[in-house]
Amino acid sequence: MNQIEVYLEKEIGPDLGSRQKIEELFKNIDSNASKVIMNFEGIDFMGRSFAQEYLNRKHIATFEVIEKNMSEDIQKMFEIILKLNNRL
């Protein structure tokens, strides 16, 4: 099993706002990865468009995506979007 960990603060910065950034990140993940851990440590803000695109990319990814170190605010943002998309 090929597992990698992505530190979002290091890859994108403490403010996750751009939908384009998460598109690029998912495209650049090694195609041999079977499991990707998205580490949200140090993330201060996540915009709605970023969260929407993240969940879309996670849904169609060819690898398993696991989140860790998510703040309560980030968890709530994901829950809101999942509810709106009837995926919860």
PyMOL Python script that loads the backbone (N, CA, C, O; Angstrom):
from pymol import cmd

cmd.read_pdbstr("""\
ATOM      1  N   MET A   1       0.844  -1.187   0.000  1.00  0.00           N
ATOM      2  CA  MET A   1       0.000   0.000   0.000  1.00  0.00           C
ATOM      3  C   MET A   1       0.881   1.238   0.000  1.00  0.00           C
ATOM      4  O   MET A   1       1.752   1.394   0.855  1.00  0.00           O
ATOM      5  N   ASN A   2       0.650   2.098  -0.947  1.00  0.00           N
ATOM      6  CA  ASN A   2       1.428   3.326  -1.071  1.00  0.00           C
ATOM      7  C   ASN A   2       0.647   4.478  -0.446  1.00  0.00           C
ATOM      8  O   ASN A   2      -0.345   4.948  -1.003  1.00  0.00           O
ATOM      9  N   GLN A   3       1.110   4.921   0.713  1.00  0.00           N
ATOM     10  CA  GLN A   3       0.415   5.968   1.462  1.00  0.00           C
ATOM     11  C   GLN A   3       1.260   7.229   1.518  1.00  0.00           C
ATOM     12  O   GLN A   3       2.464   7.171   1.772  1.00  0.00           O
ATOM     13  N   ILE A   4       0.617   8.378   1.278  1.00  0.00           N
ATOM     14  CA  ILE A   4       1.334   9.650   1.405  1.00  0.00           C
ATOM     15  C   ILE A   4       0.526  10.589   2.295  1.00  0.00           C
ATOM     16  O   ILE A   4      -0.690  10.454   2.428  1.00  0.00           O
ATOM     17  N   GLU A   5       1.222  11.531   2.891  1.00  0.00           N
ATOM     18  CA  GLU A   5       0.561  12.534   3.718  1.00  0.00           C
ATOM     19  C   GLU A   5       0.816  13.909   3.119  1.00  0.00           C
ATOM     20  O   GLU A   5       1.954  14.266   2.814  1.00  0.00           O
ATOM     21  N   VAL A   6      -0.255  14.673   2.954  1.00  0.00           N
ATOM     22  CA  VAL A   6      -0.173  16.010   2.375  1.00  0.00           C
ATOM     23  C   VAL A   6      -0.460  17.020   3.479  1.00  0.00           C
ATOM     24  O   VAL A   6      -1.527  16.998   4.094  1.00  0.00           O
ATOM     25  N   TYR A   7       0.501  17.902   3.723  1.00  0.00           N
ATOM     26  CA  TYR A   7       0.317  18.970   4.707  1.00  0.00           C
ATOM     27  C   TYR A   7      -0.216  20.191   3.954  1.00  0.00           C
ATOM     28  O   TYR A   7       0.530  20.892   3.271  1.00  0.00           O
ATOM     29  N   LEU A   8      -1.522  20.427   4.094  1.00  0.00           N
ATOM     30  CA  LEU A   8      -2.172  21.476   3.310  1.00  0.00           C
ATOM     31  C   LEU A   8      -1.588  22.863   3.572  1.00  0.00           C
ATOM     32  O   LEU A   8      -1.490  23.678   2.654  1.00  0.00           O
ATOM     33  N   GLU A   9      -1.201  23.135   4.817  1.00  0.00           N
ATOM     34  CA  GLU A   9      -0.614  24.449   5.119  1.00  0.00           C
ATOM     35  C   GLU A   9       0.670  24.658   4.316  1.00  0.00           C
ATOM     36  O   GLU A   9       0.913  25.746   3.794  1.00  0.00           O
ATOM     37  N   LYS A  10       1.489  23.606   4.221  1.00  0.00           N
ATOM     38  CA  LYS A  10       2.750  23.694   3.490  1.00  0.00           C
ATOM     39  C   LYS A  10       2.513  23.782   1.977  1.00  0.00           C
ATOM     40  O   LYS A  10       3.199  24.530   1.280  1.00  0.00           O
ATOM     41  N   GLU A  11       1.537  23.015   1.475  1.00  0.00           N
ATOM     42  CA  GLU A  11       1.276  22.960   0.035  1.00  0.00           C
ATOM     43  C   GLU A  11       0.512  24.173  -0.487  1.00  0.00           C
ATOM     44  O   GLU A  11       0.750  24.629  -1.606  1.00  0.00           O
ATOM     45  N   ILE A  12      -0.416  24.698   0.334  1.00  0.00           N
ATOM     46  CA  ILE A  12      -1.301  25.767  -0.135  1.00  0.00           C
ATOM     47  C   ILE A  12      -1.189  27.026   0.721  1.00  0.00           C
ATOM     48  O   ILE A  12      -1.229  28.139   0.198  1.00  0.00           O
ATOM     49  N   GLY A  13      -1.048  26.852   2.043  1.00  0.00           N
ATOM     50  CA  GLY A  13      -1.010  27.985   2.959  1.00  0.00           C
ATOM     51  C   GLY A  13      -2.102  27.839   4.018  1.00  0.00           C
ATOM     52  O   GLY A  13      -2.914  26.917   3.940  1.00  0.00           O
ATOM     53  N   PRO A  14      -2.133  28.742   5.012  1.00  0.00           N
ATOM     54  CA  PRO A  14      -3.089  28.609   6.120  1.00  0.00           C
ATOM     55  C   PRO A  14      -4.527  28.956   5.747  1.00  0.00           C
ATOM     56  O   PRO A  14      -5.454  28.626   6.487  1.00  0.00           O
ATOM     57  N   ASP A  15      -4.723  29.623   4.601  1.00  0.00           N
ATOM     58  CA  ASP A  15      -6.067  29.984   4.144  1.00  0.00           C
ATOM     59  C   ASP A  15      -6.402  29.207   2.874  1.00  0.00           C
ATOM     60  O   ASP A  15      -5.811  29.427   1.817  1.00  0.00           O
ATOM     61  N   LEU A  16      -7.354  28.304   3.001  1.00  0.00           N
ATOM     62  CA  LEU A  16      -7.768  27.494   1.858  1.00  0.00           C
ATOM     63  C   LEU A  16      -8.955  28.175   1.191  1.00  0.00           C
ATOM     64  O   LEU A  16     -10.101  27.988   1.599  1.00  0.00           O
ATOM     65  N   GLY A  17      -8.672  28.960   0.170  1.00  0.00           N
ATOM     66  CA  GLY A  17      -9.738  29.722  -0.450  1.00  0.00           C
ATOM     67  C   GLY A  17      -9.958  29.403  -1.916  1.00  0.00           C
ATOM     68  O   GLY A  17     -11.083  29.495  -2.408  1.00  0.00           O
ATOM     69  N   SER A  18      -8.910  29.034  -2.615  1.00  0.00           N
ATOM     70  CA  SER A  18      -8.987  28.894  -4.063  1.00  0.00           C
ATOM     71  C   SER A  18      -9.352  27.470  -4.487  1.00  0.00           C
ATOM     72  O   SER A  18      -8.676  26.501  -4.141  1.00  0.00           O
ATOM     73  N   ARG A  19     -10.434  27.381  -5.241  1.00  0.00           N
ATOM     74  CA  ARG A  19     -10.873  26.109  -5.820  1.00  0.00           C
ATOM     75  C   ARG A  19      -9.766  25.537  -6.718  1.00  0.00           C
ATOM     76  O   ARG A  19      -9.557  24.325  -6.773  1.00  0.00           O
ATOM     77  N   GLN A  20      -9.072  26.426  -7.411  1.00  0.00           N
ATOM     78  CA  GLN A  20      -8.019  26.021  -8.347  1.00  0.00           C
ATOM     79  C   GLN A  20      -6.866  25.318  -7.612  1.00  0.00           C
ATOM     80  O   GLN A  20      -6.273  24.378  -8.142  1.00  0.00           O
ATOM     81  N   LYS A  21      -6.556  25.769  -6.409  1.00  0.00           N
ATOM     82  CA  LYS A  21      -5.438  25.171  -5.652  1.00  0.00           C
ATOM     83  C   LYS A  21      -5.701  23.706  -5.335  1.00  0.00           C
ATOM     84  O   LYS A  21      -4.792  22.882  -5.436  1.00  0.00           O
ATOM     85  N   ILE A  22      -6.923  23.372  -4.956  1.00  0.00           N
ATOM     86  CA  ILE A  22      -7.203  21.972  -4.604  1.00  0.00           C
ATOM     87  C   ILE A  22      -7.272  21.115  -5.868  1.00  0.00           C
ATOM     88  O   ILE A  22      -6.910  19.938  -5.838  1.00  0.00           O
ATOM     89  N   GLU A  23      -7.733  21.695  -6.975  1.00  0.00           N
ATOM     90  CA  GLU A  23      -7.699  20.975  -8.257  1.00  0.00           C
ATOM     91  C   GLU A  23      -6.271  20.573  -8.590  1.00  0.00           C
ATOM     92  O   GLU A  23      -5.997  19.414  -8.901  1.00  0.00           O
ATOM     93  N   GLU A  24      -5.359  21.547  -8.522  1.00  0.00           N
ATOM     94  CA  GLU A  24      -3.943  21.296  -8.825  1.00  0.00           C
ATOM     95  C   GLU A  24      -3.366  20.248  -7.877  1.00  0.00           C
ATOM     96  O   GLU A  24      -2.643  19.346  -8.301  1.00  0.00           O
ATOM     97  N   LEU A  25      -3.690  20.376  -6.597  1.00  0.00           N
ATOM     98  CA  LEU A  25      -3.151  19.450  -5.602  1.00  0.00           C
ATOM     99  C   LEU A  25      -3.571  18.012  -5.911  1.00  0.00           C
ATOM    100  O   LEU A  25      -2.735  17.108  -5.917  1.00  0.00           O
ATOM    101  N   PHE A  26      -4.849  17.802  -6.163  1.00  0.00           N
ATOM    102  CA  PHE A  26      -5.318  16.442  -6.467  1.00  0.00           C
ATOM    103  C   PHE A  26      -4.695  15.928  -7.759  1.00  0.00           C
ATOM    104  O   PHE A  26      -4.360  14.747  -7.845  1.00  0.00           O
ATOM    105  N   LYS A  27      -4.530  16.782  -8.766  1.00  0.00           N
ATOM    106  CA  LYS A  27      -3.925  16.365 -10.036  1.00  0.00           C
ATOM    107  C   LYS A  27      -2.462  15.954  -9.852  1.00  0.00           C
ATOM    108  O   LYS A  27      -1.968  15.068 -10.549  1.00  0.00           O
ATOM    109  N   ASN A  28      -1.775  16.602  -8.908  1.00  0.00           N
ATOM    110  CA  ASN A  28      -0.348  16.351  -8.708  1.00  0.00           C
ATOM    111  C   ASN A  28      -0.038  15.209  -7.744  1.00  0.00           C
ATOM    112  O   ASN A  28       1.129  14.877  -7.538  1.00  0.00           O
ATOM    113  N   ILE A  29      -1.055  14.613  -7.158  1.00  0.00           N
ATOM    114  CA  ILE A  29      -0.810  13.490  -6.242  1.00  0.00           C
ATOM    115  C   ILE A  29      -0.357  12.283  -7.068  1.00  0.00           C
ATOM    116  O   ILE A  29      -0.923  11.977  -8.117  1.00  0.00           O
ATOM    117  N   ASP A  30       0.654  11.627  -6.576  1.00  0.00           N
ATOM    118  CA  ASP A  30       1.233  10.460  -7.247  1.00  0.00           C
ATOM    119  C   ASP A  30       0.132   9.461  -7.613  1.00  0.00           C
ATOM    120  O   ASP A  30      -0.657   9.053  -6.761  1.00  0.00           O
ATOM    121  N   SER A  31       0.093   9.082  -8.867  1.00  0.00           N
ATOM    122  CA  SER A  31      -0.954   8.160  -9.337  1.00  0.00           C
ATOM    123  C   SER A  31      -0.818   6.764  -8.728  1.00  0.00           C
ATOM    124  O   SER A  31      -1.751   5.964  -8.806  1.00  0.00           O
ATOM    125  N   ASN A  32       0.325   6.467  -8.127  1.00  0.00           N
ATOM    126  CA  ASN A  32       0.511   5.171  -7.478  1.00  0.00           C
ATOM    127  C   ASN A  32      -0.006   5.149  -6.042  1.00  0.00           C
ATOM    128  O   ASN A  32      -0.041   4.094  -5.409  1.00  0.00           O
ATOM    129  N   ALA A  33      -0.404   6.301  -5.534  1.00  0.00           N
ATOM    130  CA  ALA A  33      -0.880   6.371  -4.151  1.00  0.00           C
ATOM    131  C   ALA A  33      -2.203   5.636  -4.023  1.00  0.00           C
ATOM    132  O   ALA A  33      -3.101   5.792  -4.851  1.00  0.00           O
ATOM    133  N   SER A  34      -2.308   4.830  -2.969  1.00  0.00           N
ATOM    134  CA  SER A  34      -3.573   4.145  -2.719  1.00  0.00           C
ATOM    135  C   SER A  34      -4.313   4.813  -1.557  1.00  0.00           C
ATOM    136  O   SER A  34      -5.525   4.664  -1.405  1.00  0.00           O
ATOM    137  N   LYS A  35      -3.549   5.556  -0.738  1.00  0.00           N
ATOM    138  CA  LYS A  35      -4.153   6.244   0.403  1.00  0.00           C
ATOM    139  C   LYS A  35      -3.443   7.580   0.595  1.00  0.00           C
ATOM    140  O   LYS A  35      -2.214   7.645   0.632  1.00  0.00           O
ATOM    141  N   VAL A  36      -4.242   8.652   0.717  1.00  0.00           N
ATOM    142  CA  VAL A  36      -3.686   9.986   0.908  1.00  0.00           C
ATOM    143  C   VAL A  36      -4.279  10.569   2.182  1.00  0.00           C
ATOM    144  O   VAL A  36      -5.497  10.645   2.339  1.00  0.00           O
ATOM    145  N   ILE A  37      -3.402  10.979   3.085  1.00  0.00           N
ATOM    146  CA  ILE A  37      -3.834  11.617   4.328  1.00  0.00           C
ATOM    147  C   ILE A  37      -3.694  13.118   4.139  1.00  0.00           C
ATOM    148  O   ILE A  37      -2.595  13.627   3.918  1.00  0.00           O
ATOM    149  N   MET A  38      -4.821  13.825   4.229  1.00  0.00           N
ATOM    150  CA  MET A  38      -4.820  15.280   4.133  1.00  0.00           C
ATOM    151  C   MET A  38      -4.726  15.842   5.545  1.00  0.00           C
ATOM    152  O   MET A  38      -5.657  15.718   6.341  1.00  0.00           O
ATOM    153  N   ASN A  39      -3.591  16.459   5.841  1.00  0.00           N
ATOM    154  CA  ASN A  39      -3.347  16.986   7.182  1.00  0.00           C
ATOM    155  C   ASN A  39      -3.720  18.473   7.209  1.00  0.00           C
ATOM    156  O   ASN A  39      -3.108  19.298   6.530  1.00  0.00           O
ATOM    157  N   PHE A  40      -4.736  18.786   8.010  1.00  0.00           N
ATOM    158  CA  PHE A  40      -5.251  20.160   8.098  1.00  0.00           C
ATOM    159  C   PHE A  40      -4.595  20.962   9.220  1.00  0.00           C
ATOM    160  O   PHE A  40      -5.061  22.056   9.542  1.00  0.00           O
ATOM    161  N   GLU A  41      -3.539  20.450   9.813  1.00  0.00           N
ATOM    162  CA  GLU A  41      -2.849  21.166  10.892  1.00  0.00           C
ATOM    163  C   GLU A  41      -2.383  22.539  10.404  1.00  0.00           C
ATOM    164  O   GLU A  41      -1.772  22.654   9.341  1.00  0.00           O
ATOM    165  N   GLY A  42      -2.677  23.576  11.189  1.00  0.00           N
ATOM    166  CA  GLY A  42      -2.237  24.927  10.860  1.00  0.00           C
ATOM    167  C   GLY A  42      -3.164  25.681   9.918  1.00  0.00           C
ATOM    168  O   GLY A  42      -2.880  26.822   9.553  1.00  0.00           O
ATOM    169  N   ILE A  43      -4.273  25.055   9.518  1.00  0.00           N
ATOM    170  CA  ILE A  43      -5.215  25.723   8.613  1.00  0.00           C
ATOM    171  C   ILE A  43      -6.142  26.612   9.434  1.00  0.00           C
ATOM    172  O   ILE A  43      -6.821  26.148  10.350  1.00  0.00           O
ATOM    173  N   ASP A  44      -6.158  27.910   9.085  1.00  0.00           N
ATOM    174  CA  ASP A  44      -6.971  28.890   9.809  1.00  0.00           C
ATOM    175  C   ASP A  44      -8.342  29.098   9.180  1.00  0.00           C
ATOM    176  O   ASP A  44      -9.309  29.408   9.875  1.00  0.00           O
ATOM    177  N   PHE A  45      -8.423  28.929   7.868  1.00  0.00           N
ATOM    178  CA  PHE A  45      -9.652  29.253   7.148  1.00  0.00           C
ATOM    179  C   PHE A  45      -9.807  28.351   5.934  1.00  0.00           C
ATOM    180  O   PHE A  45      -8.833  28.016   5.261  1.00  0.00           O
ATOM    181  N   MET A  46     -11.055  27.964   5.666  1.00  0.00           N
ATOM    182  CA  MET A  46     -11.360  27.224   4.444  1.00  0.00           C
ATOM    183  C   MET A  46     -12.635  27.810   3.854  1.00  0.00           C
ATOM    184  O   MET A  46     -13.682  27.817   4.502  1.00  0.00           O
ATOM    185  N   GLY A  47     -12.542  28.296   2.633  1.00  0.00           N
ATOM    186  CA  GLY A  47     -13.702  28.874   1.955  1.00  0.00           C
ATOM    187  C   GLY A  47     -14.643  27.806   1.445  1.00  0.00           C
ATOM    188  O   GLY A  47     -14.277  26.640   1.293  1.00  0.00           O
ATOM    189  N   ARG A  48     -15.860  28.234   1.185  1.00  0.00           N
ATOM    190  CA  ARG A  48     -16.889  27.301   0.736  1.00  0.00           C
ATOM    191  C   ARG A  48     -16.566  26.707  -0.632  1.00  0.00           C
ATOM    192  O   ARG A  48     -16.775  25.513  -0.848  1.00  0.00           O
ATOM    193  N   SER A  49     -16.063  27.515  -1.555  1.00  0.00           N
ATOM    194  CA  SER A  49     -15.756  26.977  -2.888  1.00  0.00           C
ATOM    195  C   SER A  49     -14.613  25.965  -2.817  1.00  0.00           C
ATOM    196  O   SER A  49     -14.615  24.969  -3.541  1.00  0.00           O
ATOM    197  N   PHE A  50     -13.638  26.224  -1.943  1.00  0.00           N
ATOM    198  CA  PHE A  50     -12.541  25.269  -1.756  1.00  0.00           C
ATOM    199  C   PHE A  50     -13.095  23.959  -1.199  1.00  0.00           C
ATOM    200  O   PHE A  50     -12.770  22.880  -1.693  1.00  0.00           O
ATOM    201  N   ALA A  51     -13.935  24.063  -0.167  1.00  0.00           N
ATOM    202  CA  ALA A  51     -14.504  22.870   0.471  1.00  0.00           C
ATOM    203  C   ALA A  51     -15.329  22.058  -0.529  1.00  0.00           C
ATOM    204  O   ALA A  51     -15.248  20.830  -0.556  1.00  0.00           O
ATOM    205  N   GLN A  52     -16.119  22.748  -1.344  1.00  0.00           N
ATOM    206  CA  GLN A  52     -16.941  22.079  -2.362  1.00  0.00           C
ATOM    207  C   GLN A  52     -16.060  21.323  -3.350  1.00  0.00           C
ATOM    208  O   GLN A  52     -16.320  20.158  -3.653  1.00  0.00           O
ATOM    209  N   GLU A  53     -15.029  21.978  -3.846  1.00  0.00           N
ATOM    210  CA  GLU A  53     -14.140  21.341  -4.823  1.00  0.00           C
ATOM    211  C   GLU A  53     -13.362  20.191  -4.185  1.00  0.00           C
ATOM    212  O   GLU A  53     -13.151  19.156  -4.819  1.00  0.00           O
ATOM    213  N   TYR A  54     -12.937  20.369  -2.936  1.00  0.00           N
ATOM    214  CA  TYR A  54     -12.223  19.307  -2.216  1.00  0.00           C
ATOM    215  C   TYR A  54     -13.099  18.050  -2.153  1.00  0.00           C
ATOM    216  O   TYR A  54     -12.642  16.951  -2.468  1.00  0.00           O
ATOM    217  N   LEU A  55     -14.353  18.223  -1.746  1.00  0.00           N
ATOM    218  CA  LEU A  55     -15.252  17.075  -1.619  1.00  0.00           C
ATOM    219  C   LEU A  55     -15.550  16.443  -2.977  1.00  0.00           C
ATOM    220  O   LEU A  55     -15.662  15.221  -3.079  1.00  0.00           O
ATOM    221  N   ASN A  56     -15.680  17.267  -4.022  1.00  0.00           N
ATOM    222  CA  ASN A  56     -15.875  16.720  -5.369  1.00  0.00           C
ATOM    223  C   ASN A  56     -14.675  15.871  -5.781  1.00  0.00           C
ATOM    224  O   ASN A  56     -14.831  14.755  -6.278  1.00  0.00           O
ATOM    225  N   ARG A  57     -13.482  16.413  -5.569  1.00  0.00           N
ATOM    226  CA  ARG A  57     -12.250  15.691  -5.941  1.00  0.00           C
ATOM    227  C   ARG A  57     -12.094  14.416  -5.118  1.00  0.00           C
ATOM    228  O   ARG A  57     -11.692  13.377  -5.641  1.00  0.00           O
ATOM    229  N   LYS A  58     -12.410  14.502  -3.840  1.00  0.00           N
ATOM    230  CA  LYS A  58     -12.321  13.320  -2.967  1.00  0.00           C
ATOM    231  C   LYS A  58     -13.271  12.233  -3.473  1.00  0.00           C
ATOM    232  O   LYS A  58     -12.924  11.052  -3.490  1.00  0.00           O
ATOM    233  N   HIS A  59     -14.453  12.639  -3.879  1.00  0.00           N
ATOM    234  CA  HIS A  59     -15.487  11.699  -4.321  1.00  0.00           C
ATOM    235  C   HIS A  59     -15.064  10.920  -5.571  1.00  0.00           C
ATOM    236  O   HIS A  59     -15.403   9.745  -5.712  1.00  0.00           O
ATOM    237  N   ILE A  60     -14.329  11.567  -6.475  1.00  0.00           N
ATOM    238  CA  ILE A  60     -13.935  10.905  -7.730  1.00  0.00           C
ATOM    239  C   ILE A  60     -12.492  10.398  -7.723  1.00  0.00           C
ATOM    240  O   ILE A  60     -12.027   9.839  -8.717  1.00  0.00           O
ATOM    241  N   ALA A  61     -11.787  10.588  -6.616  1.00  0.00           N
ATOM    242  CA  ALA A  61     -10.373  10.181  -6.538  1.00  0.00           C
ATOM    243  C   ALA A  61     -10.224   8.670  -6.702  1.00  0.00           C
ATOM    244  O   ALA A  61     -11.097   7.896  -6.310  1.00  0.00           O
ATOM    245  N   THR A  62      -9.109   8.274  -7.285  1.00  0.00           N
ATOM    246  CA  THR A  62      -8.809   6.847  -7.476  1.00  0.00           C
ATOM    247  C   THR A  62      -8.087   6.270  -6.261  1.00  0.00           C
ATOM    248  O   THR A  62      -7.668   5.112  -6.276  1.00  0.00           O
ATOM    249  N   PHE A  63      -7.942   7.075  -5.211  1.00  0.00           N
ATOM    250  CA  PHE A  63      -7.269   6.649  -3.987  1.00  0.00           C
ATOM    251  C   PHE A  63      -8.148   7.028  -2.801  1.00  0.00           C
ATOM    252  O   PHE A  63      -9.028   7.882  -2.909  1.00  0.00           O
ATOM    253  N   GLU A  64      -7.896   6.387  -1.685  1.00  0.00           N
ATOM    254  CA  GLU A  64      -8.628   6.704  -0.462  1.00  0.00           C
ATOM    255  C   GLU A  64      -8.091   8.012   0.113  1.00  0.00           C
ATOM    256  O   GLU A  64      -6.878   8.220   0.160  1.00  0.00           O
ATOM    257  N   VAL A  65      -8.989   8.891   0.551  1.00  0.00           N
ATOM    258  CA  VAL A  65      -8.592  10.171   1.131  1.00  0.00           C
ATOM    259  C   VAL A  65      -9.079  10.223   2.576  1.00  0.00           C
ATOM    260  O   VAL A  65     -10.267  10.058   2.852  1.00  0.00           O
ATOM    261  N   ILE A  66      -8.139  10.456   3.491  1.00  0.00           N
ATOM    262  CA  ILE A  66      -8.433  10.535   4.921  1.00  0.00           C
ATOM    263  C   ILE A  66      -8.016  11.916   5.411  1.00  0.00           C
ATOM    264  O   ILE A  66      -6.946  12.406   5.049  1.00  0.00           O
ATOM    265  N   GLU A  67      -8.846  12.540   6.225  1.00  0.00           N
ATOM    266  CA  GLU A  67      -8.497  13.839   6.800  1.00  0.00           C
ATOM    267  C   GLU A  67      -8.018  13.654   8.232  1.00  0.00           C
ATOM    268  O   GLU A  67      -8.478  12.764   8.948  1.00  0.00           O
ATOM    269  N   LYS A  68      -7.081  14.516   8.639  1.00  0.00           N
ATOM    270  CA  LYS A  68      -6.674  14.525  10.046  1.00  0.00           C
ATOM    271  C   LYS A  68      -6.369  15.958  10.468  1.00  0.00           C
ATOM    272  O   LYS A  68      -6.059  16.820   9.645  1.00  0.00           O
ATOM    273  N   ASN A  69      -6.464  16.182  11.768  1.00  0.00           N
ATOM    274  CA  ASN A  69      -6.200  17.494  12.376  1.00  0.00           C
ATOM    275  C   ASN A  69      -7.126  18.592  11.847  1.00  0.00           C
ATOM    276  O   ASN A  69      -6.697  19.731  11.663  1.00  0.00           O
ATOM    277  N   MET A  70      -8.398  18.251  11.603  1.00  0.00           N
ATOM    278  CA  MET A  70      -9.355  19.261  11.158  1.00  0.00           C
ATOM    279  C   MET A  70      -9.921  20.005  12.356  1.00  0.00           C
ATOM    280  O   MET A  70     -10.271  19.400  13.370  1.00  0.00           O
ATOM    281  N   SER A  71     -10.007  21.327  12.229  1.00  0.00           N
ATOM    282  CA  SER A  71     -10.639  22.120  13.282  1.00  0.00           C
ATOM    283  C   SER A  71     -12.149  21.907  13.215  1.00  0.00           C
ATOM    284  O   SER A  71     -12.677  21.386  12.233  1.00  0.00           O
ATOM    285  N   GLU A  72     -12.822  22.316  14.270  1.00  0.00           N
ATOM    286  CA  GLU A  72     -14.271  22.197  14.314  1.00  0.00           C
ATOM    287  C   GLU A  72     -14.926  22.999  13.186  1.00  0.00           C
ATOM    288  O   GLU A  72     -15.906  22.549  12.593  1.00  0.00           O
ATOM    289  N   ASP A  73     -14.384  24.188  12.890  1.00  0.00           N
ATOM    290  CA  ASP A  73     -14.937  25.027  11.824  1.00  0.00           C
ATOM    291  C   ASP A  73     -14.848  24.336  10.463  1.00  0.00           C
ATOM    292  O   ASP A  73     -15.784  24.400   9.665  1.00  0.00           O
ATOM    293  N   ILE A  74     -13.739  23.689  10.209  1.00  0.00           N
ATOM    294  CA  ILE A  74     -13.557  22.998   8.930  1.00  0.00           C
ATOM    295  C   ILE A  74     -14.499  21.796   8.850  1.00  0.00           C
ATOM    296  O   ILE A  74     -15.106  21.552   7.807  1.00  0.00           O
ATOM    297  N   GLN A  75     -14.622  21.055   9.933  1.00  0.00           N
ATOM    298  CA  GLN A  75     -15.556  19.925   9.959  1.00  0.00           C
ATOM    299  C   GLN A  75     -16.980  20.396   9.677  1.00  0.00           C
ATOM    300  O   GLN A  75     -17.712  19.758   8.920  1.00  0.00           O
ATOM    301  N   LYS A  76     -17.367  21.514  10.287  1.00  0.00           N
ATOM    302  CA  LYS A  76     -18.715  22.056  10.082  1.00  0.00           C
ATOM    303  C   LYS A  76     -18.930  22.482   8.630  1.00  0.00           C
ATOM    304  O   LYS A  76     -20.002  22.258   8.069  1.00  0.00           O
ATOM    305  N   MET A  77     -17.927  23.087   8.031  1.00  0.00           N
ATOM    306  CA  MET A  77     -18.037  23.509   6.628  1.00  0.00           C
ATOM    307  C   MET A  77     -18.272  22.295   5.735  1.00  0.00           C
ATOM    308  O   MET A  77     -19.134  22.336   4.857  1.00  0.00           O
ATOM    309  N   PHE A  78     -17.523  21.220   5.942  1.00  0.00           N
ATOM    310  CA  PHE A  78     -17.711  20.002   5.163  1.00  0.00           C
ATOM    311  C   PHE A  78     -19.116  19.439   5.376  1.00  0.00           C
ATOM    312  O   PHE A  78     -19.767  19.021   4.418  1.00  0.00           O
ATOM    313  N   GLU A  79     -19.584  19.424   6.613  1.00  0.00           N
ATOM    314  CA  GLU A  79     -20.912  18.893   6.915  1.00  0.00           C
ATOM    315  C   GLU A  79     -21.999  19.690   6.200  1.00  0.00           C
ATOM    316  O   GLU A  79     -22.942  19.110   5.662  1.00  0.00           O
ATOM    317  N   ILE A  80     -21.872  21.011   6.192  1.00  0.00           N
ATOM    318  CA  ILE A  80     -22.856  21.872   5.520  1.00  0.00           C
ATOM    319  C   ILE A  80     -22.922  21.532   4.034  1.00  0.00           C
ATOM    320  O   ILE A  80     -24.008  21.381   3.474  1.00  0.00           O
ATOM    321  N   ILE A  81     -21.768  21.413   3.405  1.00  0.00           N
ATOM    322  CA  ILE A  81     -21.730  21.134   1.965  1.00  0.00           C
ATOM    323  C   ILE A  81     -22.255  19.732   1.667  1.00  0.00           C
ATOM    324  O   ILE A  81     -22.987  19.536   0.698  1.00  0.00           O
ATOM    325  N   LEU A  82     -21.886  18.763   2.492  1.00  0.00           N
ATOM    326  CA  LEU A  82     -22.394  17.408   2.284  1.00  0.00           C
ATOM    327  C   LEU A  82     -23.919  17.371   2.425  1.00  0.00           C
ATOM    328  O   LEU A  82     -24.601  16.685   1.664  1.00  0.00           O
ATOM    329  N   LYS A  83     -24.441  18.105   3.390  1.00  0.00           N
ATOM    330  CA  LYS A  83     -25.888  18.177   3.586  1.00  0.00           C
ATOM    331  C   LYS A  83     -26.569  18.800   2.366  1.00  0.00           C
ATOM    332  O   LYS A  83     -27.585  18.298   1.883  1.00  0.00           O
ATOM    333  N   LEU A  84     -25.993  19.903   1.876  1.00  0.00           N
ATOM    334  CA  LEU A  84     -26.554  20.564   0.701  1.00  0.00           C
ATOM    335  C   LEU A  84     -26.549  19.666  -0.534  1.00  0.00           C
ATOM    336  O   LEU A  84     -27.417  19.775  -1.400  1.00  0.00           O
ATOM    337  N   ASN A  85     -25.566  18.785  -0.600  1.00  0.00           N
ATOM    338  CA  ASN A  85     -25.445  17.868  -1.749  1.00  0.00           C
ATOM    339  C   ASN A  85     -26.069  16.515  -1.472  1.00  0.00           C
ATOM    340  O   ASN A  85     -25.926  15.586  -2.267  1.00  0.00           O
ATOM    341  N   ASN A  86     -26.753  16.401  -0.360  1.00  0.00           N
ATOM    342  CA  ASN A  86     -27.412  15.133   0.028  1.00  0.00           C
ATOM    343  C   ASN A  86     -26.453  13.949   0.083  1.00  0.00           C
ATOM    344  O   ASN A  86     -26.797  12.834  -0.309  1.00  0.00           O
ATOM    345  N   ARG A  87     -25.256  14.210   0.571  1.00  0.00           N
ATOM    346  CA  ARG A  87     -24.269  13.126   0.691  1.00  0.00           C
ATOM    347  C   ARG A  87     -24.030  12.725   2.131  1.00  0.00           C
ATOM    348  O   ARG A  87     -23.203  11.852   2.393  1.00  0.00           O
ATOM    349  N   LEU A  88     -24.730  13.336   3.069  1.00  0.00           N
ATOM    350  CA  LEU A  88     -24.492  13.027   4.482  1.00  0.00           C
ATOM    351  C   LEU A  88     -25.327  11.861   4.917  1.00  0.00           C
ATOM    352  O   LEU A  88     -25.261  11.454   6.077  1.00  0.00           O
TER     353      LEU A  88
END
""", "prot")
cmd.dss("prot")
cmd.show_as("cartoon", "prot")
cmd.util.cbc("prot")
cmd.orient("prot")
